[in-house]
Amino acid sequence: MTPVILPNGVQPVVAAKLVVSGRDHALRLLPELDPGEIVSARVEAMLPDGSYRVMVGGQPMSMKLPSYIAPGDMLELSYVAREPRLTFALNDVVQAASAEAAAPQLSATGRLVAATMLQAGELATPVAVSASAPLLTAPPANGARLSGALAQTLAASGLFYESHQAQWVAGERDLAQISQEPQARLTQGALARDAGTAASTPAAIGLSTTAPTHGSMQTIDPRTVNLVQQQLAALDGARVVLQIEIWPQQWMQWNIDEHQPGSGRDPDRPQSWNTQLRLNLPQLGELKAALSLAGEGVRISLETDSTASAALLRDNSASLRTALAAAGVPATAIAIARHGQA
């Protein structure tokens, strides 16, 4: 009897031929199976006639199988009948011998993270920090006020929301601070719509007090996708990008990244914090500033869109050095140039 594959609804039916002498004796060696019972089988080899040698219940059999099956695969078979011929329905290939098939499978959360993460080389869209008013009402007379406002804005941007929740649980952070972050405001808004109030409870700041039900779909609020991508990018590359209105009609793009020794294109460079600012000022025009803060001090690179602005910055660079030294952050280098010039 030559084994064949026959259609049986969705699943193929496998007619098996025992590869031992004495068919009745071999059948007695197989376990007593009820119709529909599922058994596992291992594909041992491909035979010269195109069929496969398969071990089922400790007994070698030859079967005609789909061409995508390879030696080493584990099959899931449903027992159909012994007579007039031994027959199984092929359910699935449940384990492959290849390295690709042996690769670990991502959980639902892992698949959600993988789908949300940016692709290699793709830049995250800057997070537009939402606020009812600009950080300052007017350009500051000194930098201390602006630096404090920027530090508070970064802390409340939502990029560190989960770590802030952990600090709150540990009694290290005030609940009122966390409730100002974007994720908490979204949750509070949803509760207010559903219950008419937004109570200050773990649920109100986005802490789930119950596990998701079986089969529930994990999703990300569309309004926070960009923020979550920034969080993942920060974890992956220690870099965040914010878009902030620092005073009325004055927006600034703010990049922050950390360089760890042994990483990137300059592995010998010591650990440093790097900030890039991009803004358009009324008197200087477009300005790009890059600051690199390491143990010995700060390196500054300034680029403007006009020769006159570059000259103005050079004329005042000595004052900048003096101010930095007074603040305890000496300038190790200050480079000023027009865009496109070395």
N, C-alpha and C positions, 0 to 999 in steps of 0.2 A: 504494500500500500504506500503510495507516494503522498506525503503531506501536502496540503494546499491551504491557501487563504481564501475564505469565502465571505461575501458581505453578510452582515447580520445587524441591520440597523446602522448605528454609528460606529460600532466597534467591529474590527475584523475577527473572524473565527479561525482558530488555529487547529488544524487536524494534526495530531502528533503520532509519530511512529516510533515505537520503542527500539532502541539500538542495542538490543541484547537478544540472545537466543531464548526461546521458550516464552512466548507472549503471555500465556496464562500465568506462568510463574512470576514474570515481571509485574504483571498487573496486581498480583497478590502482595507484592512488596510495596506498592504505592499505598499511601494512607487512605482510609475510607473517607471519601469526599462526598459532600452533599451538593446538589446543583446550586450554582451561584456562589459557592465558597471560593474565597480568594487564596491563591498560593503564590509564593515567590519562586522565581526561576532565574538561573544564571546562564547567560549565553557563553558557551565554552569556545566555539570556533565556527568558522564558515566552512561548509563541506564543498567538495568539488562540483556538485550539481547545483550549487547556489542556495541550498537549504542550510540550516544552522543546527549545530549540536548544542542542546540545551539540557541542563540538569534540573529536573523537577522532582521534588521529594526524594532526592538521592538517586533517582533513576535517569540515565542518559536517554534522550529522545532526539529525533530529528524533526525540525519544524520549518515550514516555509514562513518567513517573516518579512516585514517591510525592509526596504533597502537601507533605510537610515539607521537601522540597528547594527551595532558593532560588537565583536567579542569583548567580554568584560561587563556588558550592560546587565543590569538586573531588571527583570520583567515582572509585572504584576498581572497574573492570569486569573480569570474566573473559570472554575470548573463547569463544563456543560454536560458531558455524558461520557460513559465508557463504551457504550455500544450504539451503533454497529462499529464505531471507531472512537478512540480516545480523542475528546475534543475540548479545547479551551477557548475562551474569548480573551483577546489581548486588551487589557485595560490601559496600561501605560508603561513607559520606560521610567522606572523610579530611581535608578542610579546608574550613572555612566562611569566607565573607567577612565575617560579622558580627563585631563586637568581642568578643562573648561567646565565640564559638568560637575566636577568636585569642588568648584569654587563656592565659598559661602554665600548664602542667600541673605539679602538685606531685609530687615524687619520693615514694617509699615512706616515707622518713624524714620528709618534710614533711607527708604525710598523717597519720603517727603523731603528730607534734607537734600538728597542728591538732586531732586528735581528743582529745588529752590536755589541751590548754589550756582554761582556764576561759572561759566565755562572758562577754561584756561585762556589767559590773555584778555578776558572781558573785564572792563572796569565797572565798578559799582556806581550807580547813579547817586549823586550827593543827596544826603538826607536833608530835606528842607525843614529846618527847625521851626515848628509852628509856635507862634506866640501872639497874644492879643495886641502887643505893641513891640516896637524895636527894643533892643537891649538897653540903649541909652536914648535920651531925648535929643541929644546934640553931640557933636564930636567932643571927646573929653579933653580937659586941659593937661592931663597926664595919663600915663598908661596903666596906673594901678587900678583905677576904676574899671577900665575896659577888661583888663586881665581877669579880675574877679568875676565879672559878668560872664566872660567866656568860659571860665572854669565851671561855673554853676550851670551854664547852658549845656556843656558837654556832659556833665554828671546827670542832668535830667533829660537827655536826648532819647532815652530808651535803649541805647546800645548796651547798657549794663543792667538792664531791668531784672534779669533772673538772679544775678549776683546780689543786687540790692534786696531782692526778696529774701535771699538766704541770710543776708545781714539783719534784715528785720526780724526773721524768725529767731536769730541768735541774740536779739535784743541790742543790736549794734546800730540800728538805723530807725529813724522816726517814720511811722506809717504815713504821716502827712507829706513827707518828702516823696515817697514812692507814688502816692496818688496823683502827683503832678506829671508823671511820665506818660507818654502817649498810649501805651498799652493799657494802663490803668484807667485813663480817661475814656478810652473806647469801651472798656468793660463797664465802667460806671454809667456811661450813656445808655448801654444796652439794658442794664438793670433798671435805670430810671424809666425807660420806655415800657419795660415789662411790669414793673411793680410800682411805678410812680415815685420811687425813691432810690437813692444809691447809698446804701448803708456801708459803713467802713468795716467790712468783714473780709476774710481771706478771699472770698469769691469776688468781692468788689474790686480787688486789685489784681485779678487775673490768676489767683491761686486756685487750682482745681481741687476740691475736697473729695471728689469721687472719681473712681477710675472710669475710663470710657467703656461703654457697653460693648459686648462682643459683636464684631462685625462693623462697628462704627467707623466712618471714614475720617481720618485725620486731615485737617485742612488748616490753612493759614488765612487769616482775615486779609482780603485783598488790599485793605488800607495800610497794612503793615508789611507787605511783601518786600518793599524796598528796604525797610528797616531791618528785617530779618536777613536779607542778603548782605547788608552791611555788617551785621553781627557775625555771620559766617565768614565774610571776608576778613574781618578783624581777627577771628580765631585762626584763620588759615594763614594770613599774611601780616598780622599785627598792624593793620592800617584802617583808618576811618576817614570819611569825607563828609563834611557838613556844609550846608548853605544857610547863612545867617544874615538877617537884617540887623546890623550892629547899631545904626541910628537911622532916622527916617530917610528912606529912598537910597540908603547905602547898604548894598548887599556884599557879602564876602564869602568866597569859597575857602574852606579851611580843611587842609589835609594834615593828618597826624599819622606818623608811623614810627615803629621801633625797629632799629637794626640790631640784631643779635650777632655776636662774634661767630664767624664760621659760616654765615649764611649770605646769600645774594652774590652779586658780581664782585664784591670786595670783601672776601672772607677774613682778611687780616685787619679790617677796620674794627676798632673797639666798639662796645655797646654805645648806642646813641639814640636820642629822641629827635625826630625830624619833623618840622612843621613847614608847610607851604601855604602861603596866603595869596589870594588873587582878588583884587578889588579895583575899582575905578574911582579915583579921588578927584575932587573938583579942581585942585591946583596942579596935581602931579599927573593926572590922567591915569591910564591903566598901569597898575603896579603889580609885580610878582615878587614876593619875598620868600626866600628859603632859609630856614634856620636849622642848624644841626647842633644839638646840645650834647656834649660829652663831658667827661670828668674835668678836662682842662679848661673848658669855657665854651663859648658859642661861636660858630662860624656863620656868617650872614652873606647872602647873595641877593642883590636887589636888581631888578630889571624894570625899565620904564619904556614907554612908547615914544619918547622924544629926547633929543639931545639936551634940550634946556632942562628937563626934569632930572636927567642923569647928572648934569652939572650942579643943580641945586642940591641934590642928595650928597654929592661929593663935598660940596662946600660945608655941609653940616655933619659930615661923618665923624669929625673930632668930637663934637658934642654927643653924638651917639655912643662913642667909645667911653667917654667920661661917665655918662649916665649908666651904662652897663657895668662899668667897674664899681660905681657907687652902690649898685644893686647886688654886688657880689658875683656877677656873671661876666667875667672879662671877655672881650671879643678877641678871639684868636685870629680872625681874618674877616675883613669886610670887602666884598667885591661889588662894584656898581657898574652897570652897563646898560646900553640901550638894547632893546630886543633884537636878537640876531647878531649882536656883536660879542666878541670874546672878551 
